[in-house]
Amino acid sequence: MGSGILTFLPMILIFVVFYFLLIRPQNKRQKQVREMQTQLSRGDSIVTIGGLHGVVQKVDETTVTLKSGNAQLTFNRSAVAEVTKKSTAVMDDEIVE
């Protein structure tokens, strides 16, 4: 009976190491990204997964409209990679950073 457990012990140890070094940190990162994407607000400076830098003009449940230069572009929320600067205040149509 003891030799059966010893046979599987290396596999169990490998799984535990993989969980703590790979799976758990990846799940934590995914959770942080989801939280960041749900907390987007008008005036935030962001970068998309494609590398486009812009300022959030409008936020819907599934989309985000960005202003980049003279263009306004609409992206899925999931396309937002990071917020580079949170807006501090929004007054009417003007964005104050």
N, C-alpha and C positions, 0 to 999 in steps of 0.2 A: 504494500500500500504506500509506503513512504517513497519508494522508487518511482511510482507513478506521478506523484506531486513534483519530485525533483526533475522529472523529464519535462514537465510543462513550465517549470519555474523560469527558465531563460526567456521563454515566449511571453510570459506574464510581465516580467521585468522590462522587456523591450516595449510592450504595449504601454506600460506606465510611463516610461521615459518619453515615448512619442506623444502621449497625451499632454504631459507637462511642458514639453519643449516645442511642440508644433500645434496641436489641436486647440488647447486652451488659449494661448496667445492670439491665435487667428480668430477665434470666436469673440474674444474681448475687443479686438480691432474692428470686426464687423459690427459689433454692437455700438461702438463709438461712432462709426461712420453713419449708421442709421440714425442715431441721436442727433448728430450734426445736421443731417439732411432734413430731419423733421423740425429743427429749430431755426431754419433759414428765415430771414426776415428782409423786408425791403431796405435797401441801402447797404447790405453786406457786400463786401468785395470778395469774390470767389474765384477759384480756378476749376475748370471742368476737367474730366478725365482725358480730354483731347488736348489740354494745355491752353484753352482759351481763357483769358482773364477778362472779367467783367464785373458790373455792379448789378445786384438784383433789383429789378424794377417792379416785378409782380410775382407773387407766389400763389399757386393753386395747390390742390391736393396732390396732383401727380406731376405738374410742370412748374418750371421756373422761367421767367422772362428776364433776360440779361440785356444790359446796355454795354456795348463794347465799341468805343469810338462813336460813329454816327449810326451804327446798326443796332437794332433790337432783335435778339434771337431767342427762340423758345427751346428749352431743353427739358428732358425728363429730370426729375429730382435726383434719380440715381446716377446721373451724369456729373454731379457735383463731387469733386474730389476733396476739396478743402476750402475752408473759409480763411482768407488771408487777413481780413480786417472786419470786425463787427461794427455795424453802424451805431452811433451814439445817440442820434436823435433824428426824427423824420418830421419835417414841417411842411405841410401841404404838399406841393409838388417838388419842393427843393429838398435835396438830401444833404444833411450836415454830417460831416465825419470828424 
